Amino acid sequence: MNKIYTIADNIITSLGFTSNENFSALKNSKSGIAKTEDPKITQVPMYASIVDSEKLISKFSVIGNPNDYTRLEQMMILSITESLKQTNIDPSNEDTLFVFSSVKGNINLIEDENHPFEKERINLWAISDQVCDFFKSTVKPIFVSNACISGISAIITGAQSLKNQKYKNVIVCGGDIISEFTPSGFQSFKAVSEEPCKPYDANRTGITLGEGVGSIILTTNAELVKEQKPIIFRGGSNSNDANHISGPSRTGDGLYFAISNTLKEANKTNTDIDYISGHGTATPYNDEMEAKAISWAGLNSVPVNSLKSYWGHTLGAAGIIECIAGIHSIKENCLIKSLGYNKHGVSEPINIIKDFQEIEVKKFLKTASGFGGSNAAVYFSELDSD
């Protein structure tokens, strides 16, 4: 079977418009979360991670007319453009597939009656059409919307297309923006923290929302690989615990099955993991469930962090940008501190990363869970880490 290489990536969040800018902020424990009172987002002050709109328009104006695209479409197009600059791939070629992920899409169009776009742009498929048209792609794209595992599911979907040899390259891009609709839903659950979120901490009180976009390019074409030690996708799995419309299984069984099946597909064991990039939303139930799943999988000693205290919960982008951060942890041999964690707040003795560490990292597991009982995991490693 052909190996699936990761050859390019980009992250756009409140911390920057490139993967390097974002990862540098993570290494320095710099968070992009800040209090906002923007009436277009919330009726009460709340903490969130918001992308700089003026900077977005300025950067996008170099490659296109901002008036022709929604805010989310601009971010996706810009992120993919920056990723493509790192490769020799022609996105219009029939051997290249686009896979998108988002939870809310162009949700802001519902709230703004004066927007200049046709009403169909609220549909998720319309986003992929706009982005693919920009890159002159004629291949029918795939759009994944499966709650908070959407980004990881999109990566798994793209990898499966490569395994089936239907395409040689896959461009995976996921993102979400914050509008009034999104926080109102989480606020109705009383799930939004009144301060920046604290994943796995005893004093955690809920999530912090964020917006952003991530893109990653996968290929089976070894000629496109420029690094001596390329990082490859080895396996991934989805599961559903069918527990509740919004609450995860209290036992962590669904996430445990996703982890187990991922390791099986990757032909690895629970001793072959240097680092776990956790979901860590900082809600009481998610973090506890995740800790149980990690423990059940025999991974208590493996270093774990959540990156949501840096750029918030970015929904459809979360799985992608957190995988990219894991890839850069391998490239730079370091582990990022789980910001906001001070006192252990889950029942299982999992190994939360308390401080930035310079340490050899060759392989990592990324986990995610979401509404409807959805769970997912993926495994990446250096090519020579067998």
C-alpha positions as CSV (number, residue, x, y, z in Angstrom):
1,M,0.0,0.0,0.0
2,N,1.3,3.5,-0.9
3,K,2.3,5.7,2.0
4,I,0.3,8.8,2.7
5,Y,2.6,11.8,3.2
6,T,1.8,15.1,4.7
7,I,3.6,17.7,2.6
8,A,2.0,21.1,3.4
9,D,-0.2,22.8,6.0
10,N,-1.5,26.1,7.1
11,I,-3.3,27.4,10.2
12,I,-5.3,30.7,10.4
13,T,-6.4,31.7,14.0
14,S,-6.2,34.6,16.3
15,L,-2.6,33.6,16.8
16,G,-1.5,34.1,13.2
17,F,-2.0,33.4,9.5
18,T,0.6,30.7,9.1
19,S,1.4,27.4,10.9
20,N,4.7,28.7,12.0
21,E,3.2,31.8,13.6
22,N,0.6,29.7,15.4
23,F,3.1,27.1,16.6
24,S,5.6,29.8,17.8
25,A,2.8,31.2,19.9
26,L,2.0,27.7,21.3
27,K,5.7,27.2,22.2
28,N,5.7,30.5,24.1
29,S,2.4,29.7,25.9
30,K,0.7,32.7,24.2
31,S,-3.1,32.5,24.0
32,G,-5.2,34.2,21.4
33,I,-8.3,34.2,23.7
34,A,-9.6,37.6,24.8
35,K,-12.8,39.1,26.1
36,T,-15.2,40.3,23.5
37,E,-18.4,42.4,23.7
38,D,-19.0,42.5,19.9
39,P,-22.9,42.6,19.6
40,K,-22.6,40.6,16.3
41,I,-21.2,37.7,18.4
42,T,-22.7,37.9,21.9
43,Q,-25.2,39.8,24.0
44,V,-23.1,39.4,27.1
45,P,-19.3,39.8,27.5
46,M,-17.5,36.5,26.8
47,Y,-14.1,35.1,26.1
48,A,-13.4,34.0,22.6
49,S,-10.6,33.6,20.0
50,I,-11.4,35.8,17.0
51,V,-9.4,36.2,13.7
52,D,-8.4,39.7,12.9
53,S,-10.9,40.8,10.2
54,E,-8.9,43.7,8.9
55,K,-5.8,41.6,8.5
56,L,-7.9,38.9,6.8
57,I,-9.2,41.3,4.2
58,S,-5.8,42.8,3.6
59,K,-4.2,39.4,3.0
60,F,-7.1,38.1,0.9
61,S,-7.1,41.2,-1.3
62,V,-3.8,40.1,-2.7
63,I,-5.3,37.0,-4.3
64,G,-9.0,37.9,-4.8
65,N,-11.8,40.3,-4.3
66,P,-13.1,40.1,-0.7
67,N,-16.6,41.2,-1.8
68,D,-17.0,38.0,-3.8
69,Y,-16.6,35.7,-0.8
70,T,-17.9,35.3,2.7
71,R,-15.6,35.6,5.6
72,L,-15.3,31.8,6.0
73,E,-14.7,31.3,2.3
74,Q,-11.9,34.0,2.4
75,M,-10.2,32.2,5.2
76,M,-10.4,28.8,3.5
77,I,-9.1,30.1,0.2
78,L,-6.3,32.0,1.8
79,S,-5.3,28.9,3.9
80,I,-5.3,26.6,0.9
81,T,-3.3,29.1,-1.1
82,E,-0.7,29.3,1.6
83,S,-0.5,25.5,1.7
84,L,-0.2,25.1,-2.0
85,K,2.8,27.5,-2.1
86,Q,4.7,24.8,-0.2
87,T,4.1,22.2,-3.0
88,N,4.2,21.8,-6.8
89,I,0.6,20.6,-6.9
90,D,-1.9,22.0,-9.5
91,P,-5.2,22.1,-7.7
92,S,-7.1,22.0,-11.0
93,N,-5.7,18.7,-11.9
94,E,-8.1,15.7,-11.9
95,D,-5.8,13.7,-9.6
96,T,-6.4,16.2,-6.7
97,L,-9.4,16.0,-4.5
98,F,-10.7,18.7,-2.1
99,V,-12.2,17.6,1.2
100,F,-13.9,20.2,3.5
101,S,-15.1,20.2,7.0
102,S,-17.3,22.7,9.0
103,V,-20.0,22.6,11.6
104,K,-21.8,25.9,11.0
105,G,-20.5,27.0,7.6
106,N,-21.7,30.4,6.5
107,I,-24.0,30.7,9.5
108,N,-23.5,34.5,9.7
109,L,-25.6,34.9,6.5
110,I,-28.7,33.8,8.4
111,E,-28.2,36.7,10.8
112,D,-27.4,39.5,8.3
113,E,-30.4,40.2,6.0
114,N,-28.3,42.8,4.1
115,H,-25.6,40.5,2.9
116,P,-24.9,40.6,-0.9
117,F,-24.8,36.9,-1.5
118,E,-27.5,34.6,-2.8
119,K,-29.4,32.6,-0.2
120,E,-27.9,29.3,-1.4
121,R,-24.5,30.3,0.0
122,I,-25.8,29.2,3.5
123,N,-25.6,25.6,2.3
124,L,-22.4,23.7,3.1
125,W,-22.0,22.5,-0.5
126,A,-22.0,26.1,-1.7
127,I,-18.9,26.8,0.3
128,S,-17.0,23.9,-1.4
129,D,-18.3,25.0,-4.8
130,Q,-17.0,28.6,-4.2
131,V,-13.6,27.4,-3.0
132,C,-13.2,24.8,-5.8
133,D,-14.2,27.3,-8.4
134,F,-11.5,29.7,-7.1
135,F,-8.9,27.0,-7.7
136,K,-10.5,25.9,-11.0
137,S,-11.1,22.3,-9.7
138,T,-13.6,20.3,-11.7
139,V,-13.4,17.3,-9.3
140,K,-16.5,16.9,-7.2
141,P,-15.5,17.8,-3.6
142,I,-16.5,16.0,-0.4
143,F,-17.9,18.0,2.5
144,V,-17.9,16.5,6.1
145,S,-20.0,17.9,8.8
146,N,-20.1,15.7,11.9
147,A,-20.1,17.9,14.9
148,C,-16.7,18.5,16.6
149,I,-15.0,15.5,14.9
150,S,-15.6,17.0,11.5
151,G,-11.9,17.9,10.9
152,I,-10.5,14.5,11.8
153,S,-13.2,12.8,9.9
154,A,-12.3,14.9,6.8
155,I,-8.6,13.8,7.2
156,I,-9.7,10.1,7.4
157,T,-12.0,10.6,4.4
158,G,-9.2,12.1,2.4
159,A,-6.8,9.4,3.4
160,Q,-9.3,6.7,2.4
161,S,-9.6,8.2,-1.0
162,L,-5.8,8.0,-1.4
163,K,-5.7,4.4,-0.2
164,N,-8.4,3.5,-2.8
165,Q,-6.0,5.1,-5.4
166,K,-8.8,7.3,-6.7
167,Y,-6.6,10.3,-6.3
168,K,-2.9,11.1,-5.9
169,N,-3.4,14.3,-3.8
170,V,-6.0,15.4,-1.3
171,I,-6.4,19.0,0.0
172,V,-8.2,18.9,3.4
173,C,-9.6,22.2,4.7
174,G,-11.8,22.9,7.6
175,G,-13.0,25.9,9.4
176,D,-15.7,27.8,11.3
177,I,-16.4,31.3,12.3
178,I,-18.1,32.7,15.4
179,S,-21.4,34.5,14.9
180,E,-24.2,35.2,17.3
181,F,-25.9,31.8,16.6
182,T,-22.9,29.7,17.8
183,P,-22.3,31.0,21.3
184,S,-26.1,31.3,21.9
185,G,-26.4,27.5,21.5
186,F,-23.6,26.7,23.9
187,Q,-24.7,29.3,26.3
188,S,-28.2,27.7,26.4
189,F,-26.4,24.5,27.6
190,K,-24.5,26.7,30.2
191,A,-21.4,25.2,28.7
192,V,-19.4,28.4,28.0
193,S,-16.7,29.3,30.5
194,E,-16.8,32.8,32.1
195,E,-13.0,32.8,31.8
196,P,-10.5,31.3,29.3
197,C,-11.0,27.5,29.4
198,K,-9.0,25.2,31.5
199,P,-8.9,21.7,30.0
200,Y,-8.6,18.8,32.5
201,D,-8.3,21.2,35.4
202,A,-10.3,20.8,38.6
203,N,-11.7,24.3,38.2
204,R,-12.8,24.0,34.6
205,T,-16.2,25.5,33.9
206,G,-16.7,25.0,30.2
207,I,-15.6,25.7,26.7
208,T,-14.1,28.8,25.1
209,L,-15.2,29.2,21.5
210,G,-12.8,30.1,18.7
211,E,-12.7,30.6,15.0
212,G,-10.2,29.5,12.5
213,V,-9.3,27.5,9.4
214,G,-6.7,24.8,8.9
215,S,-5.6,23.1,5.7
216,I,-3.3,20.1,5.2
217,I,-2.2,18.4,1.9
218,L,-1.8,14.7,1.7
219,T,-0.2,12.8,-1.1
220,T,0.9,9.3,-2.2
221,N,3.3,10.8,-4.7
222,A,6.8,10.4,-3.0
223,E,8.3,12.7,-5.7
224,L,6.4,15.6,-4.0
225,V,8.1,15.0,-0.6
226,K,10.8,17.5,0.2
227,E,11.7,16.5,3.7
228,Q,14.3,13.9,4.7
229,K,12.0,12.6,7.5
230,P,8.5,13.1,6.2
231,I,5.5,12.6,8.4
232,I,2.9,10.2,7.3
233,F,-0.7,9.4,8.1
234,R,-0.8,5.8,9.4
235,G,-4.5,5.3,10.4
236,G,-7.7,6.7,11.7
237,S,-11.1,5.6,12.9
238,N,-14.6,7.0,13.7
239,S,-17.0,5.6,16.2
240,N,-20.3,6.6,17.9
241,D,-21.3,5.8,21.4
242,A,-25.0,6.5,20.7
243,N,-25.4,7.9,24.2
244,H,-27.1,11.3,23.9
245,I,-27.7,14.2,21.6
246,S,-25.1,16.3,23.3
247,G,-23.6,14.4,26.2
248,P,-20.8,11.8,25.7
249,S,-20.9,8.3,27.1
250,R,-19.8,8.5,30.7
251,T,-17.6,5.4,30.3
252,G,-15.6,6.7,27.4
253,D,-16.3,3.5,25.4
254,G,-16.9,5.2,22.1
255,L,-13.6,7.1,22.1
256,Y,-11.8,3.9,23.4
257,F,-13.1,2.0,20.3
258,A,-11.9,4.8,18.0
259,I,-8.4,4.8,19.6
260,S,-8.2,1.0,19.5
261,N,-9.3,0.8,15.9
262,T,-6.9,3.5,14.9
263,L,-3.9,1.7,16.4
264,K,-5.0,-1.5,14.7
265,E,-5.2,0.2,11.3
266,A,-1.8,1.9,11.9
267,N,-0.4,-1.5,12.9
268,K,0.7,-0.1,16.2
269,T,0.2,-0.8,19.9
270,N,-0.4,1.4,22.9
271,T,3.4,1.5,23.5
272,D,4.0,3.2,20.1
273,I,2.7,6.7,21.1
274,D,4.9,9.6,22.2
275,Y,2.1,12.1,22.6
276,I,-1.6,12.5,22.6
277,S,-3.3,15.6,21.3
278,G,-6.5,15.5,23.3
279,H,-9.9,17.0,22.5
280,G,-10.0,18.7,26.0
281,T,-13.0,21.1,25.7
282,A,-12.9,21.8,29.4
283,T,-16.5,20.8,30.0
284,P,-16.9,18.5,33.0
285,Y,-18.2,15.5,31.0
286,N,-15.9,15.6,28.0
287,D,-12.6,15.8,29.9
288,E,-13.7,13.1,32.3
289,M,-14.9,10.8,29.5
290,E,-11.7,11.4,27.6
291,A,-9.5,10.6,30.6
292,K,-11.4,7.3,31.1
293,A,-10.9,6.3,27.4
294,I,-7.2,7.1,27.5
295,S,-6.8,5.1,30.7
296,W,-8.9,2.2,29.3
297,A,-6.5,2.2,26.3
298,G,-3.5,1.8,28.6
299,L,-2.2,5.3,27.8
300,N,-2.0,6.8,31.3
301,S,1.7,7.5,31.1
302,V,1.6,9.1,27.6
303,P,1.9,12.9,27.7
304,V,-1.4,14.6,26.9
305,N,-2.4,18.2,26.2
306,S,-5.4,20.2,24.9
307,L,-4.7,23.2,22.7
308,K,-8.1,24.8,23.1
309,S,-6.8,27.1,25.8
310,Y,-4.7,28.8,23.0
311,W,-7.2,29.3,20.2
312,G,-10.5,28.1,21.6
313,H,-12.7,25.4,20.3
314,T,-12.7,26.0,16.6
315,L,-15.3,23.3,15.8
316,G,-14.8,22.2,12.2
317,A,-11.2,23.4,12.1
318,A,-10.2,21.9,15.5
319,G,-9.2,18.4,14.4
320,I,-7.2,19.8,11.5
321,I,-5.3,22.5,13.2
322,E,-4.6,20.3,16.2
323,C,-3.2,17.6,13.9
324,I,-1.0,20.2,12.2
325,A,0.3,21.3,15.6
326,G,1.1,17.6,16.4
327,I,3.0,17.4,13.1
328,H,5.0,20.4,14.0
329,S,5.7,18.9,17.5
330,I,7.4,16.1,15.6
331,K,9.3,18.4,13.3
332,E,10.5,20.5,16.2
333,N,10.8,17.8,18.8
334,C,8.8,19.4,21.5
335,L,5.6,19.1,23.6
336,I,3.3,22.1,24.2
337,K,2.1,22.9,27.6
338,S,-1.6,22.3,28.3
339,L,-2.4,25.9,29.2
340,G,-4.8,26.5,32.0
341,Y,-4.1,23.2,33.7
342,N,-3.0,23.6,37.4
343,K,-4.9,21.1,39.5
344,H,-5.8,17.6,38.2
345,G,-9.5,17.5,37.6
346,V,-10.3,14.1,36.1
347,S,-10.7,10.8,37.9
348,E,-8.0,8.9,35.9
349,P,-4.2,9.7,36.4
350,I,-3.5,10.7,32.8
351,N,-0.2,12.5,32.2
352,I,-1.2,16.2,31.4
353,I,1.7,18.2,30.0
354,K,2.4,21.0,32.6
355,D,5.4,22.7,31.0
356,F,6.9,23.2,27.5
357,Q,9.3,20.3,26.9
358,E,12.1,19.8,24.3
359,I,12.0,16.1,23.8
360,E,12.1,13.6,20.9
361,V,8.7,13.1,19.4
362,K,8.2,10.7,16.5
363,K,4.6,9.7,16.6
364,F,1.3,11.0,18.0
365,L,-2.3,10.2,18.4
366,K,-5.0,12.8,18.0
367,T,-8.5,12.3,19.5
368,A,-11.8,14.1,19.2
369,S,-15.4,13.8,20.4
370,G,-18.6,15.6,19.6
371,F,-22.3,16.0,19.8
372,G,-24.4,13.0,18.9
373,G,-21.9,10.6,20.5
374,S,-19.3,11.0,17.7
375,N,-15.7,10.1,18.4
376,A,-12.6,9.9,16.2
377,A,-8.8,9.3,16.4
378,V,-5.9,9.5,13.9
379,Y,-2.2,8.5,14.1
380,F,0.7,10.3,12.5
381,S,4.4,9.4,12.7
382,E,7.8,10.0,11.1
383,L,8.4,7.7,8.1
384,D,11.3,5.9,9.8
385,S,9.7,5.5,13.2
386,D,8.8,1.8,12.8
